[in-house]
Amino acid sequence: MELLPPDTYTFVSTANGSLRWLDHCVVTSASKPVVTNVSVLYGVYVSDHLPLQIECDIRLVRPKIIQPASFNNSVIWGERDKKQIALYHEYCNSKLRLIDFPIECSNCAVGLCNDVDHYKLLDNMYRNIICILIEGAEHCFINNNRFKKHKYLPGWNRHVREAHCEARLHYQNWLLYDKPRSGLIYDNMYNSRKNFKVKLKYCQDNQQQIIMDRIAECHSRKQFNKFWKSTNRLNHKSGLPVSVAGEHGPAEIANAFQRHFVVEPPLVQTPRVGDAGAVAAGNPLIRFTAREVNNAIRRMVRGKSPGHDGLSIEHLRYAGVHLPRVLAMFYSLCISHSYLPEELTRTIVVPVIKNKTGDASDISNYRPISLATIVSKLLDSLLDKILADNIELYDNQFGFRPGLSTESAILCLKQTVQYYTNRKTPVLACFLDLSKAFDLVNYGMLWHKLCTETTVPREIVSIFRYWYSSQKNVVKWSGTHSNVYGLECGVRQGGLSSPRLFNLYVNQLIGELNSASVGCHIDSTCINNISYADDMVLLSPSVSAMRNLLSICESYALAHGLKYNTNKSEWILFKSGSLNYVQVPNITLGGAPLKRVQSFKYLGHWVTEDLRDNLDIERERRSLAVRCNMLARRFARCTRSVKLTLFKAYCQTFYTCSLWVNYTGRTYSDLRVQYNNALRVLLRLPAVHLACLRKRE
């Protein structure tokens, strides 16, 4: 419509000769620049629809650029057998045992040190540790795919390899005898090649079935590690979009993400934080032991993406008994010098799409995930444990705390509302949305809170300050890197200590809300706010009390550089009995009226004004249908035992089902029927056999 005049027509009615514009060409925003001209061939009459001609400039379509990996694949741990692990352990252990405490830092073990020359010693120590781990990984690496030049064919080793070797042997023998056209040598060559082609054709025609048979074999042998790896390979992996934010080249897209992820620091009055040396003088410094480092290594989850050096937690776990000692010594020296090597703080930022069904070319549909080095992750884990021991949070905060979950926060919300509605008192709930809450944390305010509102040692605050001030980031997209940029505000996305630091940043707000003495109370306990990290809900039995709570939130956000999104912040009036409250005063936030809704999706769980769970059960029923259809489509040729295992893993877990207490029989029946149909469709059974199958199992 944009490239044609408004009087264009593509359809001529044979009945009355009327003209219509019925034919269109729909293109994506990324492919729109390729279309150079559109025209209608009015002189061609082959039907009542006129041909639509579209001209495209294929030179504008850029081919996919494949960049080499930033590090050798021999460094990445991947899958290594016991022999390779033993070689790696022996090599690293023999090298790490030679690293000893530097004599130049003998006086730094009892206090803080500001000697700049010692920074080079720490850089060299870190570089030696990383080089040993990398060399050990390369030393024990066995490349089993060095002769692999073609695409992998399922079933080759089991069905084709032997026939291929036999055919190749007889073919070379046939060449040796000057290519005879008859006789035993010719017959052997001919028959072996024929047998090879038959087996090759069988594998090519039955690739899916061979994969399913392999999955069934892993399941029958109870090799569940290989079983889940084989099933995960069948998951669809969407490729990268050709255009993001109007940019097409990988380097341009990476720089566009870099500009998008950089957040301008909020203009707030930042309190001054004193030096660590002035406070920590005479007090024992934090010192990490080899036992603490070893326990932290064992607690960390395997299988995570490596940083820029290619090292992962497996490299630390199998490096030998001397690595925890060396790392404990290195970390302690970093604490005493309030310094971290530049290579340790270097971070790769990977854009991860938020909504997979949304627009992949929209740059706002991506969030940054930081891939830090494994040595910095381990240090972050040790520091997070110190924060946990020295930071005391209010009980209203449920986010990222041991023993608590989203279900705990949702249960607290529903129980508080039900306490009031059972006593004929309505409750107002205001769900607040903070825009880029983790990215707007002001560093000066955060360090001040660590020093004044916690018992965290000052040397730990100093190492955090240096870490955040010196960290360098690059965005990685399609093998290319963006320009280097630093962080001026916001906690690191994906950092182990980041959630706890953010909880501390908003902890004072929870305290001010509790001290307001307005809102919902149960006995003498104030429950006027419930938080899960940056998701907060305010509870009040009156509009005036709610306005008071919102005023406190506005003042706190203004003083701490946070911003509320009034378009996503909504409120619900939970009714008591059958009363209908039509005339309710407006509730505003920052001068903008908030929208009143009858239902809200809080932490993934639908909350309605009548506290019924029908809507949330319907959400889970639809999700169950999607998961079942996925299983039935991808694993249609699997055996029954494999299908049942997949069904138990994907279709027998219902999010927040423990909170379903108020629902109708019709809703429950719909979920039950969907569950039965899901199992029947997956196993390809008629409805009459389903009850017998469940009884048998």
N, C-alpha and C positions, 0 to 999 in steps of 0.2 A: 504493500500500500504506500510505502514511503518513496518508491522509485517509479511509480506510475501515476498519471494524471487522474483526477477524481472521476472523470467520465469514462473510465475504462470499463469494458464488459468482456466476459469470457463465456457467456451462455446466451444462446438465442433460442427462444421457445418456438417449437414447430407448431404449436397450437394457435397462439395469438401474436407471435413475433416480438414479444417483450424481451428486453435486454436485462441481464443480471450479471453481477460480479460474484461468481460462486467459487472460483478456483483460486487457491492461495498456496504460497510456498513458505513454510515455517523453518526458520534457521535459528541457531543459537547465537548468543551475543558474541561468542568467540569466532564463529565462522561468518558473521555478517560482513566484516571487511573484505572477504574474498569475493562476494557478489558485486560485480561491477555494473551490470545492466540487466534489466528485466523488460520484456516486450511481449505483446500478444500478436500472434500471426492471424490477422483478420482475413487475409485472402485465402486461407486454407479451410475448406469445409469438409471435414471427414466425419463429423458428428455434430450434435447440437452444442458441444463444448469446443471452444477454440483452443488451439495449442498455446501453451505458455512457454516462452523461451527465456532461459536464464543463462547469463554469461558469467563465468567465474574465472578469476585470475589465479591459476594454481601455483604461480610463483610466490604468492603470499603465504602459501601453506608451508610452514617450516617443518623439516623432518625432526624427529626426536633425536636429541643429542645425548649420547651415552658417554659419560665421563668415567675415567678410571677411578677405582676406589682410592680414598685418601691414605690407606695403609694396606700393607700386604695381607692377603687373606690367610697366610700362614700364622699370623698373630692371633686372629680371631679364634676363640676356643672351639666353637662348634661342637662336633661329636668326636671324642677321642677315647680310644680303648685303654685298657689297663697298662699295656706296654708303653704307650705314649705318655700316660700320666706318670708312670714310674721314671721314665727318662727325664721328664720335666722336673719332677720332684728332686731327683738326684742332681741335676744341673743347677737349679736355683739354690738348693740347700748348700752346695759346695761353694757357691759364689757369695751368698748372703752372709755366711758365717765369717767372712773376712771383713765385713763392715763393722767398725767399732766406733765408739764415742769419739768425736773429734777433740783433740787435745786443746785446740784454740778456744773451745766453748766450755772448758772446765769450770770457769767462774759463773757461767750462765745457768747452772743447774739449781742455784739457790735463790735467784731473783730475776727481775726483768733486765734485759740488755738492749741497748740501742746502738751497738757497734754495727755500722753499715757493712764492714768487711765480712761480718759473719753471714750476711745475706747470701754472698757468693758460695759460702760453705754449704748452706742449706740448699741452694740451687744445684750444686754438684752432687750432694747426697741424694736429692730426689731424682736427679738424672741417672745416677748409678743404679738406683733401685728399679727404675722403669726400664733401663737398658737390660738389666739382668732378666727381668720378667719377659721382655720382648725376645731377647736372644734365646731364652729357655723355650719359649713357645715355638720359635722357628727351628730350634735344634731338634725338638721331638716331633715336628710336624711331618706327617707322611701324606703326600698328595696321591690319593687313590684315583683321582680324576685327571691325571696329567695327560693321558692319551684320549680323553674324551673331547671329540670335536663336533659331534652331532647331538641332536636332541635325544634325551633319554626316552627309551621305549620300554614301557612296563612289560615284564615277563621275558626280557632278553636273556638274562642269566639263567633262568630256569628252563626255557623252552628253545631258545635259538642259539645260544653261545656254542654248545657242543656241535650242533649241525654246521654252524659257521666255520668253526675250526677245521672240521672234517672236510668241508667243501673247499676251503682255502688250501688245505694240504694236497688234496687230489688235483686242484687246479694248478698248483705249482709243479706237481709231478707231471702233469700233462704238458706244461710249458717246457719242462726239462727234456721230454722226449719229442720235442719239435712238433707239438700240436697234432697228434694223429687223429684221423677222422673215423676210426673204427678200432675195435679191439677192446681188451680188458681195461686199459688205462683210460680210453675215451669213455667207456661205460661207467667207470667209477666217478670220473669227473662229472659226467652228465647226471647221473643219479644223485650224487651228493649235492650238486647245485639245485636240483629239483626239490630234494628234501629240505634244503635250507630255505628256499623260496616259499614252500608250503608252510613251514613253521613261522617264517617271518610274516606271511600274509595272515596267519592265524592270530598272531600278537597284534598286528595292526588293526584287524577287524574286531578284536575282543579286548581292547585296552581297558574299558570300564569294568568288565567282568573280572579281568585279571587283578585289577586294583582292589575290587571288592573281595575277591578270594584271599588276597594277601591280608586285608583287614580282618577277615574271618579267621585266618590262621593265627594272627597275633592274638586275637581274642581267645581262641581255644587254648593256646599255649600260655595264657595269662600274662602276656608281654604287654602290659597296659601302657607302658611308656611309648613303645612303637605304635601301639594301637591308636592312641590319641594324636600322635604326630601324623599318622597316615590319614586320619579323618580330618585333621586341620588343614592338610594340603588341599583338600577338596573345596575348602571355603573360597568363595569368590573374592579376589583382590582387585579392587578397582584401580585403574591407572591414574596417573597425574593428569590434570586438565591441561589443555594446550594453551590456555590463557587465564590469567588471574589479574583482576583489576586493570584490564586493558593491556597488560604486558604479555609478551609471547616468549621471549628468550628465557632460558633458565636463570641466567645472571640477572636479567632485568626483574624477573619475578622474585628472586631472592632479595634483591635490594628493595623491592616494593614491600615485602614482608618486614624487612628490617626497619623501614620507615614507619610501618603500621604498628610494630611491636614497641617502638620507642615511645614512652609515655612522658609527657612533660610533668615535672614535679609540681605538686600543688603549692600555692603560695600561702604558707602558714607560718606562724611565729614559732621558731624552733628553739627549744631551751638548750643551753650549753651543757655539754657533757665533759666532765673532768678527765684528766689523763689517768691511765691505769696505774702508772708508777706511783702517783701521789697517794693512792688509796691502798694499793696492795703491798706497800713497803712494810716489811716485818711480818707479813702473813705468808704462810706456805702456799706456793703456787700449785696450780692443778698439774698433776703429773699422771700420765697414762701408763698403765702397766701392760706387760705382754699378755696377761690373762684377760684383761679388759678388751684388748684389741682382738684376741683370738675369739672371745665370745661374740664380739660385734661382727666378725667375719662369718661366724656360724649362723647368726641371726639373719643375715642379709639374704634376700631371695635371689635364686639363680635364674638365668635365662633372660636377663635384661639387656637392653641395647648398650654397647660400649660407648665410651667417649672418643675423643679425637685420636687417642693413642691405641685404640683397638683392644684394650684390656678390660676384662670383666671380673666378676667375683670369683669365677672358677680359677683364674690365674692366682689369686691370693689364697684360695682354699687349699690348693695343691702345691704351694711353693715351699713347704717345709716348715720346721719348727722355728727357724731363725727369723722368718719374716715378721711375726708379731713383735719380737724383740726390737727389730730394726725400725719398724713403723712406730712403735711406742716411743722409742728414742727420738725419731724424727718429729713426731707430733708434739712431744714435750718441748723440744727446741723451738718449734714454730710458735708455741704458746708463749714461751719466755721472751721471744723476740717480736711478738705481734706481727709476724711476717709469714707469707705463703709464697712459694715460687710461682712465677707467671704461668708456667706450663700446667701447673696443678689447677689454677683457677680458670683456665681457658674452657669455654663451654660451647657446644654446638646446639643451636636451637632448631628444632624440627617443627614445622607447622602441621598440626593435626586437625582434621576437619571435625567440626562439632556435630552438624546434622548431615548424615550421609545421604539422606533423601533430599537435602536442600541443594542450592546452587553451588557447585564446586568452583565456579569462577568468581564467587563473591569473597573478597578478602576478609570481610568481617565474619565469615563462617569458619574461621580457623582460629585455633588457640595455640600458643607456643608451649612446647615441652622442651625442657633443658636436658641435654645429655652431657652430664659432667663426667670427669675422669673417675675411675673406681677408687683411687686413693682419696680424692676429695669426698666421695660418697661415704667412705668409711669414716673419715674425719667428721663429716656431718652427722653420722649416726652416733658417734661418741659425744659430740656437742649436744645433740638432741636429748640424750640421756641426762646430761647435766642440767639442761633446761627443765626437763620433767621433774627433777628432784628439787629444783629451786623456784619454780613458778607455781603459784597457787591460783587456780581459776575458780570462778563461781560455779555453783552446781547447775545454773541455767544454761551453761555451755555444754553441748553434747558432741560437738564436732571433734573428731580425731583424738578421742580419749579412750583409754583402755576400758573394756567392759561396757561401752556405750555404742550405740549405732543410730541410724536414722529411725529405726522402729522405736527406739527409746524416746526420741523427741516427739514422734507422732503420737505415741501412747500418752505421753505427758500432756500434750495438747488436748487430746480427746477426753482424757479423764478430768482435766480441769474444767473444760466446757460442760461436760456432763454433770459435774458436781454442782454447777450453778443452774443448769436447765432443769435438773431434778428438783430444785427448790424454787421453780417458777421465776427464774431470773434470766433474761437474755444476756448474751455475751457477744461483744464485738471483738473480732480478730482482724488485725491489720498485718498483712504479709508484706514485708519491706524487701526491696531489691536494691542492692548496692551495685553500682556500675563499676566494673573493673576494680573490685575491692582489693584483691591481692596486689594489683599493679600500682595502687595509689598510696601504699604505705610510705609515710615520710620517715626517712632514716633517722633524722635528728630526734623526732618524737619517739621512735622505737628504741633507740639507744638510751634515751632518758628514762623510759619506762623500765628497761632492763636494769638500770642502776638504782632507781628509786622505788619501784613497785615489786621487786623480786630480790632474792638473795643470791643471784647469779654472780660469781666472782668477776671482778673488773677485768682480769686478763682474758676471760672468755668474751666479754663485751668488746674488748679491743680487737680480738681476732676476728669477730664478726664484722666490726667496722672496717678493718683492712680488707677482708674478703669481699664485701659488697662494694667497696670503693675501687678495688683494683680488678674486678672480674671483667674479662673481655668475652664478648659473645659474637658469634657469626651464625647467620641463618643458612641452613643447608637445604637446597632444593634441586632435585634431579642431578646430584653429583657435583653441583657448583656451590660456592660459598659467597655470601654477601660481604659488604664492607663490615669492618670490625666496629662494634659499638659497645658502650658500657651502660650500666644501670644507674639512674639518678634517683629512682624511687621504686618501690615495689619489692616484695619478696620473690625469690627465685621459684619459678614454676617447676614443680617436680622435685624440689629440694626436700630432704627428710625433715629438716627443722622448720621449714616454711609454715606449715599449718600451726605449729605451736607458737611461732612468732606472731602470726596474725591473730590467734586467739588472745595473746597478751595485748595486742594493739587495740582490740575492742573490748577487753575485759573491764576497763573502767566504765564504759558505757553501761554494761550490765549492772555494775555496782550502783551507778547513779539512778538507773531505773528501779532497782530494788529499794533504794533509799527514798524514793519519791512517796512511798506509802499510799499509792493509788493503784487502781487496777485490781486484778483478781488476786484473792488470797484464799488459801485453804488453812483454816485454823490460824496459826501465826506465821505461816510460811507464805512468802510473797512469790506468786507465779504470774507476774504481769508481763514477763517476756521469756521466750524460749528461743535459743539460738543453736544453729548447727553451722559453725564457721561463720560465713557471711550471710546465711539465710536466717532472718529473725522474724518472729511473729509476736505482736503485742496483743495482750488480752486485757479487756476491760469490760465491766458491766454497765458503763455509762459513757456517753459521748464526751462529756467534759473531762473525764479521767483519761480517755484516749487522746484527746487533744493535748493534755499535759504531757503524756508519754511521748507523743510525736514531737513536741517542742523540745524535749530533752534530746531526742535523737537528732533533730536539726542542728542544735547548738553543738553537739559533740562532732557531728560530721563536718561542720564548718570549721571547727577548731583543729581537726585532724586531717583535713584535705580529702575527705570522702564525699561521694556524690550519690544521692538516691535517684533511682529511675522512677519517676512518677507514672510513666506509661506502663510499667510492669508491676508496680506496687498496687495491690488491691485489698479490699476488705470484705468480710462476711459478717452478717448478723445471724448468729445462731439463735434460733427461736426456742421459746419455752412453751411446750404444748402446741395447741392449734392456733395460737394468736398470730395475726398477720400484722407486721409493723410496716405500714406504708410510709408514713411521714417520719422520716429519720433525717436529722440535720446532716449537712455535708461534712465530710472529713477531708481536710486539706493537708498537704505536705509541701513545704516550701512555697506556699501560696497557690498551688495547683490542686484542684479537687481530685481525690482518688476515686476510682471506679468501684462501685459495689457489685459483687457477683454472688451467685448462688452456690458456686462450687469453685474450688481452687486446688491445683495440683501441688501439694506441699511435699517436698522431698521425694517426688515420684509417686505419692499416694494421694488419691482424690479425696478431698474433705468437702462435704456438703453441709448446707445450713441446717438440715435435719439430722445430721450425724449418721445417716444411713450409708452402708457400704456397697450399695448396688452399683454405683458408677465405677468404683474401684474394682469390683469383681468383673464388670464388663471390660475394663481395661485389660485385666489379666486374661480374660477369655479370648480377646482379640490377639493378644500376644501369644497365647498358646496356639491359636490357629496358624499364626505366621511361622512359629517354630516347627510345628508339625508338618506344614506344607514344605518347608525347607528340607526336613529329614526325608519325607516321602519322595521328593524330587531328586535329591543327591544320592541317596542310599537305597534306591529302589531294588538293586540287584544284590544287596547284602543278604546274609543268612538271617534267620529269625533271631538267633541269640545276639547277633550284633545289633540288630534293630532294637531289641529290648534294652540292651545296654545304653544305646544312644537315647532311647525314649526316657529312660530313668534319669539320664544326665541332663537332658534338655527340657523335658516336659513334666517333671515331677517336683519342680521348685516354683513356688508362687510367692512373689515379692509381697511382703507385709500381710500374708494370709493369716498370720496369728492375730491380727487386729480386726478381722472380720467377725463381728458379733451381731450386727443389726442389718439384716437383709431379708428380702422376700424369698419365698419358696420358688418363685418363677426364676429369679436370678440364679439361685443355686442350681436349679434344674438345668438351666442353659449351660452353666459351667460344667456340670456333670456330663451332659450330652456331648459337649465339645470335647471333653477329655476322652470319652468312649469312642467318639468318631475319629479322634486323632490316632488312637491306638489301632482302630480298625483300618483306617486308610494306610497307615504305615505298614501293617502286616498284610494288607490286601485281603481282608477277611470280610465275609458277609456279616450282617448284624447278629444273626442267630448264633454264630460261633463265638462271639466275644465273651459272653457270660461263662461259657465252658472253659475258655482259655484262662480267665482270671481265677476261676476256682481251682484249676489244675496247678497254677503257680502259687 
